[in-house]
Amino acid sequence: MNREALKTESSKPSLPRRLRSGFRASRFTLWGAALVVAALVVFHGPLFRFLAGLLVVEDQQTAAGAVVVMGASGPFHAAPFNEAAQLYRDGQAREIVLIEDRSSRLVRAGVVPTLEMIGKRQLAEQSVPDAALTVLAGEQRTDWDRARRLGSWLDEHPAASATVLCNEFDSRRTYGIFREELGARRAARLLWRAVPDRRYGVSNWWQSRQGIVEFAGAYVALAHAHVVGEPPRDTKRWDPDEYEAALKEARR
């Protein structure tokens, strides 16, 4: 009985041996982490370019009947008129179609110029005549709205094809929304051109804070579009007279 107890006691590892095993495991963990960090440092460029490339959809450019520009007036809504003018001058488009959102109260009140006015000025500076610009204006707040508006234009011009200009990091999300709304037949008449930001792009987005923010936001927006889909429409308009009357009522 005592021999069995001694054998059992002697088979248990001593405390120093357990500590040595823990130290060895910790060393392996640290070495593994160091190798991962080193790999990220050495190969971060190709990895980051690959991840950004997943956000981009772009077709091989060929001549199309029109080039489509989308946007809204305002300091944070720059539209790619320069790219559209370049395609027009190169003979890759005979018409520039502007899908403009005019839901802004500032635009409706005339406080800021419409995107049409800005576009005509920029295009004229690049020798593009006003007659080459077709404007589809209205309350087109979302990409789903813009897709339906472009779909109506395609239905009105059954023989037309177009190149759609869109933000580089947002191109896959925009492409998915338009393909879903337009259907395969009408979507096949479109080519896609991803326009990079002049400050950063697929090759160097991680080198600027704004590029990192845009990259992360693009993945969040892409996931949201796939999971949630089109946001609910807010049909209630802001009425200044109604707002003022509510304030007077609240003061009584």
C-alpha positions in Angstrom: 0.0 0.0 0.0 2.8 2.4 0.9 4.7 1.4 -2.3 1.7 2.3 -4.4 1.3 5.7 -2.6 5.0 6.4 -3.2 4.8 5.5 -6.9 1.8 7.7 -7.3 3.5 10.5 -5.5 6.7 10.2 -7.5 4.7 10.2 -10.8 3.4 13.7 -10.2 5.6 16.5 -11.8 7.4 18.7 -9.5 6.6 22.5 -9.4 9.9 23.6 -11.1 9.2 21.2 -14.0 5.7 22.8 -14.4 7.2 26.2 -14.4 9.7 25.2 -17.0 7.0 23.9 -19.3 5.0 27.2 -18.9 8.1 29.2 -19.8 8.7 27.1 -22.9 5.0 27.6 -23.9 5.3 31.3 -23.3 8.5 31.4 -25.5 6.7 29.6 -28.3 3.8 32.0 -28.1 6.0 35.1 -28.1 8.0 33.7 -31.1 4.8 33.0 -32.9 3.5 36.5 -32.2 6.8 38.0 -33.3 6.7 36.1 -36.6 3.1 37.3 -37.3 4.1 40.9 -36.6 7.2 40.5 -38.8 5.1 39.1 -41.6 2.6 42.0 -41.4 5.4 44.5 -41.4 7.1 42.9 -44.5 3.9 41.9 -46.4 1.4 44.6 -45.3 1.5 46.4 -48.6 0.3 43.4 -50.7 -2.2 42.4 -48.0 -3.7 45.8 -47.7 -3.9 46.2 -51.5 -5.6 42.9 -51.8 -8.2 43.8 -49.1 -8.9 47.2 -50.8 -9.1 45.5 -54.2 -12.1 43.4 -53.0 -14.0 46.7 -52.7 -13.5 47.7 -56.3 -15.5 46.8 -59.4 -14.2 48.1 -62.7 -14.8 47.0 -66.3 -12.4 47.2 -69.2 -13.2 50.5 -70.8 -14.8 50.6 -74.2 -16.9 53.2 -76.0 -20.4 53.6 -74.7 -23.3 55.9 -75.6 -23.2 57.9 -72.4 -21.3 58.4 -69.2 -23.3 58.6 -65.9 -22.3 60.9 -63.1 -24.2 60.8 -59.8 -24.1 63.2 -56.8 -25.6 66.1 -54.9 -24.6 69.7 -54.5 -22.5 70.5 -51.4 -18.9 70.7 -50.1 -18.8 67.0 -49.3 -20.4 65.7 -52.6 -17.7 66.2 -55.3 -18.8 64.7 -58.6 -16.3 63.3 -61.1 -17.0 65.8 -63.9 -13.3 65.8 -64.9 -13.4 62.1 -65.6 -16.7 62.4 -67.5 -15.2 65.2 -69.6 -12.2 63.1 -70.4 -14.3 60.2 -71.6 -16.4 62.6 -73.8 -13.3 64.2 -75.3 -11.7 60.8 -76.0 -14.8 59.7 -77.9 -15.8 57.0 -75.4 -19.2 58.8 -74.7 -21.4 61.0 -76.7 -23.6 62.2 -73.8 -23.1 62.9 -70.1 -26.0 61.9 -67.9 -26.2 63.6 -64.5 -28.4 61.9 -61.8 -28.7 64.7 -59.2 -30.2 64.6 -55.8 -32.0 67.9 -55.0 -33.6 66.9 -51.7 -31.4 69.4 -49.8 -33.3 72.3 -48.4 -30.3 74.6 -49.1 -30.5 73.7 -52.8 -34.3 74.1 -53.0 -34.0 77.5 -51.3 -31.3 78.6 -53.7 -28.7 79.1 -51.0 -26.2 76.8 -52.8 -26.1 76.2 -56.5 -27.4 73.0 -58.0 -25.0 70.3 -59.1 -26.2 70.9 -62.6 -24.9 74.5 -62.5 -21.6 73.4 -61.1 -21.3 70.7 -63.7 -22.0 72.9 -66.6 -19.4 75.4 -65.5 -16.8 72.6 -65.0 -17.6 70.9 -68.3 -17.5 74.2 -70.2 -14.0 74.8 -68.9 -13.1 71.5 -70.6 -14.7 72.3 -73.9 -17.8 70.1 -73.3 -21.0 71.8 -74.7 -24.1 72.2 -72.5 -26.0 70.2 -75.1 -24.0 67.1 -74.2 -25.4 67.2 -70.6 -28.6 65.5 -69.7 -29.8 66.1 -66.1 -32.1 63.7 -64.2 -32.9 65.7 -61.1 -35.1 64.9 -58.2 -35.2 63.4 -54.7 -32.7 60.7 -55.1 -31.2 60.4 -51.7 -29.9 56.8 -51.9 -28.2 54.6 -54.4 -31.4 52.6 -54.7 -33.2 55.8 -55.8 -30.5 56.5 -58.3 -30.5 53.0 -59.6 -34.3 53.2 -60.3 -33.9 56.6 -62.0 -31.2 55.2 -64.2 -33.4 52.3 -64.9 -36.1 54.6 -66.1 -33.7 56.4 -68.4 -32.5 53.0 -69.8 -36.1 52.1 -70.5 -36.6 55.4 -72.4 -33.5 54.7 -74.4 -33.6 50.9 -75.2 -30.6 51.0 -77.5 -28.4 53.1 -75.1 -25.4 51.8 -73.1 -23.5 53.8 -70.4 -20.4 53.9 -68.3 -21.2 54.6 -64.6 -18.6 56.6 -62.7 -18.5 55.9 -58.9 -16.2 56.2 -55.9 -13.5 53.6 -56.0 -14.0 52.1 -52.6 -17.8 52.2 -52.9 -17.9 50.7 -56.4 -18.7 47.1 -55.3 -21.5 48.2 -53.1 -22.9 50.5 -55.8 -22.6 47.8 -58.4 -24.5 45.3 -56.3 -27.3 47.7 -55.6 -27.7 48.7 -59.2 -27.6 45.1 -60.4 -30.2 44.1 -57.9 -32.5 47.0 -58.8 -32.0 47.0 -62.6 -32.0 43.2 -63.2 -29.5 41.3 -65.3 -30.8 42.6 -68.7 -30.5 46.3 -68.0 -27.4 45.9 -65.9 -25.6 44.2 -68.8 -25.8 47.6 -70.7 -23.7 49.3 -68.1 -19.9 49.5 -67.7 -18.3 50.5 -64.4 -15.4 52.8 -63.8 -14.1 53.2 -60.3 -12.8 56.8 -59.7 -10.1 56.9 -56.9 -9.8 59.8 -54.5 -7.0 62.1 -55.5 -5.5 61.8 -52.0 -5.4 58.0 -51.8 -6.3 54.8 -53.5 -6.0 51.0 -53.5 -2.2 51.2 -53.5 -1.7 53.5 -50.5 -4.9 54.0 -48.5 -3.3 52.9 -45.2 -0.8 55.8 -45.4 -3.4 58.5 -44.5 -6.0 58.8 -41.8 -8.7 59.7 -44.2 -7.8 56.7 -46.4 -8.1 54.4 -43.3 -11.5 55.9 -42.4 -12.8 55.5 -46.0 -11.6 51.9 -46.3 -13.2 50.9 -43.0 -16.4 52.8 -43.8 -16.6 51.1 -47.2 -16.6 47.7 -45.7 -19.2 48.7 -43.1 -21.4 50.1 -45.8 -21.0 47.0 -48.0 -22.0 44.7 -45.2 -24.9 47.0 -44.3 -26.2 46.9 -47.9 -26.0 43.1 -48.0 -27.6 42.5 -44.6 -30.1 45.4 -44.2 -30.7 46.5 -47.8 -32.5 49.7 -48.7 -33.1 52.0 -45.7 -36.7 53.0 -44.9 -37.9 56.1 -46.6 -38.6 59.2 -44.5 -41.8 60.6 -46.1 -42.2 63.5 -43.6 -40.9 66.8 -44.9 -39.5 69.5 -42.6 -41.8 72.5 -42.9 -40.4 75.8 -41.5 -43.9 77.3 -41.0 -45.0 74.2 -39.1 -41.8 74.3 -37.0 -42.3 78.0 -36.1 -45.9 77.3 -35.1 -44.8 74.5 -32.9 -42.3 76.7 -31.1 -45.0 79.4 -30.5 -47.3 76.7 -29.1 -44.6 75.4 -26.8 -43.9 79.0 -25.4 -47.5 79.4 -24.3 
